[in-house]
């Protein structure tokens, strides 16, 4: 499990903010246990990740701005019926 995470709960659902430098393996290990929705920073911007019950789904290309990426991630989760 990852320690020292922060959360954005300004709107549902609460989204875990992953700090820079955390590997995708660490994200996958955490998400398998916690089943959090996670916003992950990368070189080209942010990606969203969540657990379906059997696999981790990654939604790339959410944008370079954290606030916009959060809004886009929530929109995509709603469109996919994950909320």
C-alpha positions as CSV (number, residue, x, y, z in Angstrom):
1,X,0.0,0.0,0.0
2,X,1.2,3.5,-0.8
3,X,1.6,5.9,2.1
4,X,1.1,9.6,2.4
5,X,-1.5,9.9,-0.4
6,X,-3.7,12.9,-0.7
7,X,-7.3,12.9,-2.0
8,X,-9.6,15.2,-3.9
9,X,-13.1,14.9,-2.5
10,X,-14.4,18.2,-3.8
11,X,-16.9,16.2,-5.9
12,X,-17.8,12.5,-5.9
13,X,-16.1,10.2,-6.2
14,X,-13.1,10.9,-4.1
15,X,-9.9,10.5,-6.2
16,X,-6.5,9.6,-4.8
17,X,-3.7,11.8,-6.0
18,X,-0.6,9.8,-6.7
19,X,2.7,11.7,-6.2
20,X,5.2,11.9,-9.0
21,X,7.7,9.1,-9.2
22,X,5.4,6.3,-8.1
23,X,5.6,3.3,-10.5
24,X,2.7,1.7,-12.3
25,X,3.5,-1.5,-10.5
26,X,3.0,0.3,-7.2
27,X,-0.2,1.9,-8.4
28,X,-1.5,-1.5,-9.5
29,X,-0.6,-3.1,-6.2
30,X,-2.3,-0.3,-4.2
31,X,-5.4,-0.3,-6.4
32,X,-5.9,-4.0,-6.1
33,X,-6.3,-3.7,-2.4
34,X,-7.8,-0.2,-1.9
35,X,-10.0,-0.1,-5.0
36,X,-9.4,3.7,-5.2
37,X,-9.9,5.9,-8.3
38,X,-6.4,7.3,-8.8
39,X,-5.0,10.2,-10.7
40,X,-1.4,9.5,-11.8
41,X,1.0,12.1,-13.1
42,X,3.3,11.3,-16.1
43,X,5.5,12.9,-18.6
44,X,2.7,13.9,-20.9
45,X,0.1,14.8,-18.3
46,X,-2.2,12.8,-16.1
47,X,-3.8,9.4,-16.4
48,X,-6.6,7.9,-14.4
49,X,-6.6,4.4,-13.0
50,X,-9.2,2.2,-11.3
51,X,-9.8,-1.4,-10.5
52,X,-12.6,-3.3,-12.2
53,X,-12.5,-6.3,-9.8
54,X,-10.3,-8.3,-12.1
55,X,-7.9,-5.8,-13.8
56,X,-6.6,-2.2,-13.6
57,X,-8.0,0.2,-16.2
58,X,-5.8,3.2,-17.3
59,X,-7.4,6.2,-18.9
60,X,-4.6,8.2,-20.6
61,X,-4.6,11.7,-22.0
62,X,-6.6,13.4,-19.2
63,X,-4.5,16.6,-19.7
64,X,-1.5,18.4,-18.2
65,X,-3.5,20.5,-15.7
66,X,-4.4,18.7,-12.5
67,X,-7.9,20.3,-12.1
68,X,-8.8,19.6,-15.7
69,X,-7.5,16.1,-15.5
70,X,-9.7,15.5,-12.4
71,X,-12.8,16.8,-14.1
72,X,-12.1,14.7,-17.3
73,X,-11.4,11.6,-15.2
74,X,-14.8,12.0,-13.4
75,X,-16.6,12.6,-16.7
76,X,-15.1,9.4,-18.2
77,X,-15.9,7.4,-15.1
78,X,-19.5,8.6,-15.4
79,X,-19.7,7.7,-19.1
80,X,-18.3,4.2,-18.4
81,X,-20.9,3.6,-15.7
82,X,-18.3,3.3,-12.9
83,X,-19.9,5.8,-10.6
